């Protein structure tokens, strides 16, 4: 949430700040929400830049936490939410959390 606020201080950073708010909202309340992917050419270009700069490390982190949590039966629902966040970390632009 703090990263989103800092990104929104500049006009150029507002799209990235909105994606940070999307991650924060889904991280705080992950259960019962789905992510719908879409978007056009602009979203595709921004997703490529995001993937190179931030997406891969964030997705690997969520995959690692998801794998660790899926070791126990109690942790499986939480691990599945981390896998959902890993997919969102790769393509946040054009995605809608519902």
SEMAR-340405 format. One record per atom (N, C-alpha, C): residue number from 1; atom name; x, y, z. Coordinates in nm, 3 decimals. Layout:
BEGIN
<NUM; "CA"; <X; Y; Z>>;
...
***
This chain:
BEGIN
<1; "N"; <0.083; -0.118; 0.000>>;
<1; "CA"; <0.000; 0.000; 0.000>>;
<1; "C"; <0.088; 0.125; 0.000>>;
<2; "N"; <0.194; 0.122; 0.078>>;
<2; "CA"; <0.285; 0.236; 0.084>>;
<2; "C"; <0.355; 0.258; -0.050>>;
<3; "N"; <0.393; 0.149; -0.117>>;
<3; "CA"; <0.455; 0.161; -0.249>>;
<3; "C"; <0.359; 0.224; -0.348>>;
<4; "N"; <0.231; 0.189; -0.341>>;
<4; "CA"; <0.131; 0.247; -0.430>>;
<4; "C"; <0.116; 0.397; -0.406>>;
<5; "N"; <0.119; 0.437; -0.281>>;
<5; "CA"; <0.109; 0.580; -0.249>>;
<5; "C"; <0.230; 0.655; -0.303>>;
<6; "N"; <0.349; 0.596; -0.287>>;
<6; "CA"; <0.470; 0.661; -0.336>>;
<6; "C"; <0.470; 0.670; -0.489>>;
<7; "N"; <0.425; 0.565; -0.558>>;
<7; "CA"; <0.420; 0.569; -0.704>>;
<7; "C"; <0.320; 0.674; -0.753>>;
<8; "N"; <0.212; 0.693; -0.680>>;
<8; "CA"; <0.109; 0.788; -0.723>>;
<8; "C"; <0.147; 0.933; -0.701>>;
<9; "N"; <0.261; 0.960; -0.641>>;
<9; "CA"; <0.305; 1.098; -0.624>>;
<9; "C"; <0.345; 1.162; -0.756>>;
<10; "N"; <0.383; 1.080; -0.854>>;
<10; "CA"; <0.416; 1.132; -0.986>>;
<10; "C"; <0.308; 1.091; -1.085>>;
<11; "N"; <0.289; 1.172; -1.185>>;
<11; "CA"; <0.188; 1.142; -1.287>>;
<11; "C"; <0.226; 1.017; -1.365>>;
<12; "N"; <0.354; 1.001; -1.394>>;
<12; "CA"; <0.400; 0.886; -1.471>>;
<12; "C"; <0.382; 0.756; -1.392>>;
<13; "N"; <0.393; 0.762; -1.261>>;
<13; "CA"; <0.387; 0.641; -1.179>>;
<13; "C"; <0.247; 0.599; -1.139>>;
<14; "N"; <0.144; 0.673; -1.174>>;
<14; "CA"; <0.008; 0.640; -1.132>>;
<14; "C"; <-0.037; 0.501; -1.179>>;
<15; "N"; <-0.011; 0.460; -1.305>>;
<15; "CA"; <-0.052; 0.324; -1.344>>;
<15; "C"; <0.013; 0.214; -1.259>>;
<16; "N"; <0.140; 0.232; -1.224>>;
<16; "CA"; <0.208; 0.133; -1.140>>;
<16; "C"; <0.152; 0.138; -0.999>>;
<17; "N"; <0.121; 0.257; -0.949>>;
<17; "CA"; <0.060; 0.270; -0.817>>;
<17; "C"; <-0.073; 0.201; -0.808>>;
<18; "N"; <-0.152; 0.210; -0.913>>;
<18; "CA"; <-0.283; 0.141; -0.914>>;
<18; "C"; <-0.264; -0.010; -0.908>>;
<19; "N"; <-0.162; -0.062; -0.975>>;
<19; "CA"; <-0.135; -0.206; -0.969>>;
<19; "C"; <-0.091; -0.246; -0.828>>;
<20; "N"; <-0.015; -0.159; -0.761>>;
<20; "CA"; <0.025; -0.188; -0.623>>;
<20; "C"; <-0.097; -0.192; -0.531>>;
<21; "N"; <-0.194; -0.104; -0.552>>;
<21; "CA"; <-0.316; -0.108; -0.472>>;
<21; "C"; <-0.395; -0.236; -0.500>>;
<22; "N"; <-0.391; -0.282; -0.625>>;
<22; "CA"; <-0.460; -0.407; -0.661>>;
<22; "C"; <-0.398; -0.525; -0.585>>;
<23; "N"; <-0.264; -0.530; -0.580>>;
<23; "CA"; <-0.195; -0.635; -0.506>>;
<23; "C"; <-0.226; -0.627; -0.357>>;
<24; "N"; <-0.227; -0.505; -0.303>>;
<24; "CA"; <-0.253; -0.488; -0.160>>;
<24; "C"; <-0.393; -0.535; -0.124>>;
<25; "N"; <-0.491; -0.499; -0.204>>;
<25; "CA"; <-0.629; -0.542; -0.176>>;
<25; "C"; <-0.646; -0.693; -0.184>>;
<26; "N"; <-0.583; -0.755; -0.283>>;
<26; "CA"; <-0.594; -0.900; -0.297>>;
<26; "C"; <-0.514; -0.972; -0.190>>;
<27; "N"; <-0.406; -0.913; -0.144>>;
<27; "CA"; <-0.326; -0.976; -0.039>>;
<27; "C"; <-0.398; -0.970; 0.095>>;
<28; "N"; <-0.466; -0.860; 0.124>>;
<28; "CA"; <-0.537; -0.848; 0.251>>;
<28; "C"; <-0.659; -0.939; 0.258>>;
<29; "N"; <-0.732; -0.951; 0.149>>;
<29; "CA"; <-0.854; -1.032; 0.146>>;
<29; "C"; <-0.854; -1.122; 0.022>>;
<30; "N"; <-0.776; -1.233; 0.023>>;
<30; "CA"; <-0.761; -1.313; -0.099>>;
<30; "C"; <-0.875; -1.412; -0.125>>;
<31; "N"; <-0.945; -1.453; -0.021>>;
<31; "CA"; <-1.043; -1.560; -0.037>>;
<31; "C"; <-1.173; -1.507; -0.098>>;
<32; "N"; <-1.229; -1.583; -0.191>>;
<32; "CA"; <-1.355; -1.547; -0.253>>;
<32; "C"; <-1.343; -1.447; -0.366>>;
<33; "N"; <-1.222; -1.416; -0.407>>;
<33; "CA"; <-1.202; -1.321; -0.516>>;
<33; "C"; <-1.137; -1.393; -0.634>>;
<34; "N"; <-1.177; -1.354; -0.753>>;
<34; "CA"; <-1.119; -1.408; -0.876>>;
<34; "C"; <-1.052; -1.296; -0.953>>;
<35; "N"; <-0.955; -1.333; -1.033>>;
<35; "CA"; <-0.885; -1.238; -1.117>>;
<35; "C"; <-0.922; -1.267; -1.262>>;
<36; "N"; <-0.973; -1.165; -1.330>>;
<36; "CA"; <-1.009; -1.178; -1.471>>;
<36; "C"; <-0.905; -1.101; -1.553>>;
<37; "N"; <-0.848; -1.170; -1.651>>;
<37; "CA"; <-0.743; -1.110; -1.732>>;
<37; "C"; <-0.800; -1.061; -1.864>>;
<38; "N"; <-0.752; -0.948; -1.908>>;
<38; "CA"; <-0.795; -0.888; -2.034>>;
<38; "C"; <-0.701; -0.775; -2.067>>;
<39; "N"; <-0.748; -0.683; -2.145>>;
<39; "CA"; <-0.666; -0.567; -2.179>>;
<39; "C"; <-0.629; -0.567; -2.325>>;
<40; "N"; <-0.567; -0.460; -2.366>>;
<40; "CA"; <-0.531; -0.444; -2.506>>;
<40; "C"; <-0.381; -0.433; -2.524>>;
<41; "N"; <-0.343; -0.362; -2.629>>;
<41; "CA"; <-0.202; -0.348; -2.663>>;
<41; "C"; <-0.126; -0.268; -2.557>>;
<42; "N"; <-0.191; -0.167; -2.500>>;
<42; "CA"; <-0.125; -0.088; -2.395>>;
<42; "C"; <-0.096; -0.172; -2.272>>;
<43; "N"; <-0.191; -0.254; -2.234>>;
<43; "CA"; <-0.170; -0.343; -2.119>>;
<43; "C"; <-0.060; -0.443; -2.148>>;
<44; "N"; <-0.053; -0.491; -2.271>>;
<44; "CA"; <0.050; -0.587; -2.309>>;
<44; "C"; <0.189; -0.526; -2.296>>;
<45; "N"; <0.205; -0.403; -2.346>>;
<45; "CA"; <0.335; -0.337; -2.337>>;
<45; "C"; <0.375; -0.308; -2.193>>;
<46; "N"; <0.279; -0.262; -2.114>>;
<46; "CA"; <0.309; -0.235; -1.972>>;
<46; "C"; <0.339; -0.364; -1.897>>;
<47; "N"; <0.271; -0.474; -1.932>>;
<47; "CA"; <0.300; -0.603; -1.868>>;
<47; "C"; <0.440; -0.652; -1.900>>;
<48; "N"; <0.489; -0.626; -2.021>>;
<48; "CA"; <0.625; -0.667; -2.057>>;
<48; "C"; <0.727; -0.589; -1.974>>;
<49; "N"; <0.706; -0.458; -1.960>>;
<49; "CA"; <0.797; -0.377; -1.877>>;
<49; "C"; <0.790; -0.422; -1.732>>;
<50; "N"; <0.668; -0.445; -1.681>>;
<50; "CA"; <0.649; -0.491; -1.543>>;
<50; "C"; <0.717; -0.627; -1.522>>;
<51; "N"; <0.703; -0.717; -1.619>>;
<51; "CA"; <0.761; -0.850; -1.609>>;
<51; "C"; <0.912; -0.844; -1.594>>;
<52; "N"; <0.975; -0.759; -1.671>>;
<52; "CA"; <1.121; -0.747; -1.666>>;
<52; "C"; <1.166; -0.685; -1.536>>;
<53; "N"; <1.098; -0.581; -1.491>>;
<53; "CA"; <1.143; -0.505; -1.374>>;
<53; "C"; <1.103; -0.571; -1.242>>;
<54; "N"; <0.977; -0.610; -1.229>>;
<54; "CA"; <0.924; -0.652; -1.100>>;
<54; "C"; <0.858; -0.789; -1.102>>;
<55; "N"; <0.797; -0.827; -1.211>>;
<55; "CA"; <0.709; -0.943; -1.215>>;
<55; "C"; <0.773; -1.076; -1.182>>;
<56; "N"; <0.888; -1.105; -1.240>>;
<56; "CA"; <0.950; -1.236; -1.219>>;
<56; "C"; <0.991; -1.257; -1.073>>;
<57; "N"; <1.062; -1.163; -1.008>>;
<57; "CA"; <1.097; -1.188; -0.867>>;
<57; "C"; <0.974; -1.201; -0.777>>;
<58; "N"; <0.871; -1.119; -0.802>>;
<58; "CA"; <0.750; -1.126; -0.720>>;
<58; "C"; <0.679; -1.259; -0.741>>;
<59; "N"; <0.671; -1.305; -0.865>>;
<59; "CA"; <0.605; -1.432; -0.894>>;
<59; "C"; <0.681; -1.550; -0.833>>;
<60; "N"; <0.814; -1.546; -0.840>>;
<60; "CA"; <0.893; -1.654; -0.779>>;
<60; "C"; <0.877; -1.657; -0.628>>;
<61; "N"; <0.866; -1.541; -0.567>>;
<61; "CA"; <0.844; -1.534; -0.423>>;
<61; "C"; <0.711; -1.597; -0.385>>;
<62; "N"; <0.606; -1.564; -0.459>>;
<62; "CA"; <0.474; -1.620; -0.429>>;
<62; "C"; <0.470; -1.770; -0.459>>;
<63; "N"; <0.540; -1.815; -0.563>>;
<63; "CA"; <0.546; -1.959; -0.591>>;
<63; "C"; <0.617; -2.034; -0.479>>;
<64; "N"; <0.725; -1.976; -0.427>>;
<64; "CA"; <0.798; -2.041; -0.318>>;
<64; "C"; <0.712; -2.050; -0.192>>;
<65; "N"; <0.646; -1.939; -0.156>>;
<65; "CA"; <0.560; -1.942; -0.037>>;
<65; "C"; <0.443; -2.037; -0.058>>;
<66; "N"; <0.387; -2.042; -0.179>>;
<66; "CA"; <0.278; -2.133; -0.207>>;
<66; "C"; <0.320; -2.278; -0.193>>;
<67; "N"; <0.438; -2.311; -0.243>>;
<67; "CA"; <0.489; -2.448; -0.232>>;
<67; "C"; <0.514; -2.486; -0.087>>;
<68; "N"; <0.569; -2.393; -0.009>>;
<68; "CA"; <0.594; -2.421; 0.133>>;
<68; "C"; <0.463; -2.441; 0.208>>;
<69; "N"; <0.364; -2.359; 0.179>>;
<69; "CA"; <0.236; -2.371; 0.250>>;
<69; "C"; <0.158; -2.496; 0.209>>;
<70; "N"; <0.177; -2.544; 0.088>>;
<70; "CA"; <0.104; -2.663; 0.043>>;
<70; "C"; <0.161; -2.793; 0.099>>;
<71; "N"; <0.266; -2.786; 0.179>>;
<71; "CA"; <0.322; -2.906; 0.241>>;
<71; "C"; <0.225; -2.964; 0.344>>;
<72; "N"; <0.154; -2.879; 0.415>>;
<72; "CA"; <0.059; -2.926; 0.516>>;
<72; "C"; <-0.083; -2.912; 0.462>>;
<73; "N"; <-0.173; -2.990; 0.516>>;
<73; "CA"; <-0.312; -2.986; 0.473>>;
<73; "C"; <-0.376; -2.852; 0.511>>;
<74; "N"; <-0.342; -2.801; 0.626>>;
<74; "CA"; <-0.398; -2.674; 0.672>>;
<74; "C"; <-0.351; -2.558; 0.584>>;
<75; "N"; <-0.231; -2.566; 0.531>>;
<75; "CA"; <-0.176; -2.457; 0.452>>;
<75; "C"; <-0.216; -2.456; 0.306>>;
<76; "N"; <-0.283; -2.562; 0.257>>;
<76; "CA"; <-0.317; -2.570; 0.115>>;
<76; "C"; <-0.403; -2.453; 0.067>>;
<77; "N"; <-0.509; -2.412; 0.139>>;
<77; "CA"; <-0.586; -2.296; 0.090>>;
<77; "C"; <-0.503; -2.168; 0.079>>;
<78; "N"; <-0.412; -2.150; 0.172>>;
<78; "CA"; <-0.327; -2.031; 0.168>>;
<78; "C"; <-0.225; -2.042; 0.055>>;
<79; "N"; <-0.174; -2.162; 0.030>>;
<79; "CA"; <-0.082; -2.183; -0.081>>;
<79; "C"; <-0.149; -2.156; -0.214>>;
<80; "N"; <-0.275; -2.196; -0.227>>;
<80; "CA"; <-0.348; -2.171; -0.352>>;
<80; "C"; <-0.366; -2.021; -0.376>>;
<81; "N"; <-0.384; -1.944; -0.269>>;
<81; "CA"; <-0.396; -1.799; -0.285>>;
<81; "C"; <-0.263; -1.739; -0.329>>;
<82; "N"; <-0.153; -1.795; -0.281>>;
<82; "CA"; <-0.022; -1.747; -0.326>>;
<82; "C"; <-0.001; -1.778; -0.474>>;
<83; "N"; <-0.050; -1.892; -0.520>>;
<83; "CA"; <-0.039; -1.923; -0.663>>;
<83; "C"; <-0.121; -1.825; -0.746>>;
<84; "N"; <-0.238; -1.783; -0.694>>;
<84; "CA"; <-0.319; -1.682; -0.762>>;
<84; "C"; <-0.243; -1.549; -0.769>>;
<85; "N"; <-0.177; -1.513; -0.660>>;
<85; "CA"; <-0.099; -1.389; -0.659>>;
<85; "C"; <0.023; -1.398; -0.750>>;
<86; "N"; <0.081; -1.517; -0.764>>;
<86; "CA"; <0.196; -1.534; -0.854>>;
<86; "C"; <0.155; -1.510; -0.998>>;
<87; "N"; <0.039; -1.559; -1.036>>;
<87; "CA"; <-0.009; -1.536; -1.173>>;
<87; "C"; <-0.038; -1.388; -1.196>>;
<88; "N"; <-0.096; -1.323; -1.095>>;
<88; "CA"; <-0.123; -1.180; -1.107>>;
<88; "C"; <0.006; -1.100; -1.112>>;
<89; "N"; <0.110; -1.148; -1.043>>;
<89; "CA"; <0.238; -1.077; -1.042>>;
<89; "C"; <0.302; -1.074; -1.180>>;
<90; "N"; <0.269; -1.171; -1.264>>;
<90; "CA"; <0.326; -1.173; -1.399>>;
<90; "C"; <0.252; -1.081; -1.494>>;
<91; "N"; <0.120; -1.065; -1.475>>;
<91; "CA"; <0.040; -0.986; -1.569>>;
<91; "C"; <-0.062; -0.899; -1.495>>;
<92; "N"; <-0.020; -0.794; -1.424>>;
<92; "CA"; <-0.117; -0.715; -1.347>>;
<92; "C"; <-0.196; -0.614; -1.430>>;
<93; "N"; <-0.137; -0.564; -1.538>>;
<93; "CA"; <-0.206; -0.461; -1.618>>;
<93; "C"; <-0.314; -0.528; -1.702>>;
<94; "N"; <-0.433; -0.474; -1.695>>;
<94; "CA"; <-0.546; -0.529; -1.768>>;
<94; "C"; <-0.622; -0.634; -1.689>>;
<95; "N"; <-0.574; -0.670; -1.570>>;
<95; "CA"; <-0.642; -0.769; -1.487>>;
<95; "C"; <-0.737; -0.697; -1.392>>;
<96; "N"; <-0.850; -0.760; -1.367>>;
<96; "CA"; <-0.951; -0.704; -1.276>>;
<96; "C"; <-0.978; -0.803; -1.165>>;
<97; "N"; <-0.973; -0.757; -1.041>>;
<97; "CA"; <-1.001; -0.843; -0.926>>;
<97; "C"; <-1.149; -0.827; -0.892>>;
<98; "N"; <-1.221; -0.936; -0.893>>;
<98; "CA"; <-1.365; -0.935; -0.865>>;
<98; "C"; <-1.396; -1.028; -0.752>>;
***
